[in-house]
Amino acid sequence: MGTTAWWLGRTGDFIKTIDILQHKLVPVHEVLPKQEKESLLERLGVGEDSFPKIFASDPALVKIEVKPGDVIRITRKSQTSGKSTYYRVVVDK
């Protein structure tokens, strides 16, 4: 399921942690490059505010460097179409 790490919790017990990004149910998240973002917005004829939001603190974004205004491409496996692509814009809380 991915890399595991052990750390000492507040209680003095070792706690096993896992990399949730390696779980089969977590889709691939990636930041769109600036040119691709501009092309997408132009092709769809919308602004950033038209996309659903995703918090910069979302666990799926922990390992990729994101900032507010970035557009994230989320690629999920689909039983009917093979894969489906969704877009979200990064916001602060």
URKA-V41895 format. One line per field, one symbol per residue. phi: phi as a letter, one per 40 degrees, with the letter a starting at -180 (. if undefined). burial: b if it has 9 or more other ideal C-beta (glycine too) atoms within 8 Angstrom, else e. Layout:
phi: ???
burial: ???
This chain:
phi: .hcbbbaccdcgccbcbbccccccccccbacccdccccccccccgbbdcccccacccddcbdcbcbadhcbbcbbbcbccbgabbbbbbcbcc
burial: ebeeeeeeeeeeeeeeebbbbbbeeeeebebbeeeebeebbeeeeeeeeebeebbbeeebbeeeebeeebbbbbbbeeeeeeeeebbbbbbee
